[in-house]
């Protein structure tokens, strides 16, 4: 018995038990090896006129035997001599395919596509097999040889017995796995079935360039006997038929001009298990130092778990048509986590198990290109098909906003122009660029209001005041909106050409401002003067109300922006009322500082005269009652709960 070269037992044990974490990839590795063997023979046929070979003759064959507990992977490729069996299978981590690629690098292309590179894929078989037998006959050789090992003690090589690849054209290799007897979920018995092998081929080797075939059991109806009566029951028989399990030609390798959209739709719905067609399809090819093909899809609807912690983003990564990762997260930025698709590159640097990738500049380069392609497609959708884009944004807009917030505003340069918000003045969704284009010449900020309901926000005094004075307000109803604006701080507006209605504007940065900010006032100079005069004349009234409200507010003052309401709530500092509400629902609610609230009074409202009268009469109790009622009323208008519902009800009854 020959011994493996190198520290075989330690290295082999390491590979079987540590390098690979997913047992079912053993078939992927064997099919890849078989594909390489066929490609080597095809290359020989191209370079050696004496080799007469038809491409339709080359195939990979699978079979299984439940009683013997064996799985066999056969090919009619170039095969191996006794010396090659010893060198390729007896020397761990020696890759015959890698050596072939290096020797024939200038000939790699469409006709030849060698997959292997590490020389360890074959040994993944010992995860499921207690013994492996390899029968191989090199092309043109007269004798087949058998390599056999249990993966522990070593291996043997001997001439093949009679009947084992001794035909005239019996070149190629058979790999026979004798499966381990393991109980439970790890048992390899699930692969001893047509369905089990078919599923592994579909998932990992569906696009291997050569046909992967297997005899499958089918059923057909027998002809009806001529003397059968009316009560005849159809009879069926089972039969065996050779069937190709893989589709071979990957759709992403084709140019988009060669593929109908219906074919893309069928691939998307069947591969990603979505019953709706994709909203957009993106196909592109990159060549150069890093070559790859990409086929991306923007779904028509959000998956039910998109915003859950269990959702996994990522594109399917293939290398030379062989699946490496079902979801490679490194190929997508988080804000485009909804994108589905495939990237296939022969150039990405894989780690030794091919189950994971080495982190390197190649992945980052592909990710940047994918990100740019998705961004351009979304921009085109917004411009050319607004209805579809608004539907897309309803499904996935939250993720784009979170991308800006999560990057501390760094992603705003790419994502800001993809955002949509409801316009209080236009009564429709607008982008930030459209908001800026419609701004009055005197406006130097972008105004927004945040809350849980668009209908309620439209009725708030500060929003109505802004619209009445000619300023539009973006109505934000998602919990991430205001946090995103805080991260953005400003929006970089491009230069806008003028028209008959609006003057052109220069390129500039516009501050994003909550209309509830206390120091913001949309009033005219005359209205501001009246409010300032009221503040001076009734300073003692405001002080008394502030004292009555205590720490609930930081100030009470007159305001010209309350509109028709007697009072409204504004805030000072970075924490708004909506941010306070959202953070109060989080796990760290007790540690988050509250908003600095300001009670603003409408000096032109009849209620203000009642306050002045109570102050002049020295009725401190009534003034305190009025202050509490106005404060609670302003909170309710903002959609916030009153601090003490019992006290509020009591005050209303007392007033009645």
Secondary structure by P-SEA (a helix, b strand, c coil): ccccccccaaaaaaaaccccccccaaaaaaaaaaaaaaaaaaaaaaccccbbbbccccbbbbbbbcccbbbbbbbccccccaaaaaaacccccccaaaaaaaacccccccccccccccccccccccccccbbbbbbbcccccbbbbbbbccccccccccccccccccccccbbbbbbbcccccccccccccccaaaaaaaaaccccccccccccbbbbbbbccccccccccccbbbbbbbbbbbccccccccccccccccaaaaaaaaaaaacccccccbbbbbcccccccbbbbbbbccccccccccccbbbbccccccccccccccccccccccccccbbbbbcccccccccccccccaaaaaaaaaaaaaaaaaaaaaaaccaaaaaaaaaccaaaaaaaaaaacccccccccccbbbbbccccccccaaaaaaaccccccbbbbcccccaaaaaacaaaaaaaaacbbbbbbcccaaaaaaaaaccccccbbbbcccccccccbbbbbbcccccccccccaaaaaaaaaaaaacaaaaaaaaaaacccccbbbbbccccccccbbbbcccccaaaaaaaaaccccccccccbbbbbbccccaaaaaaaaaaaacaaaaaaaaaaaaaaaaaaaaccccccaaaaaaaaaaac
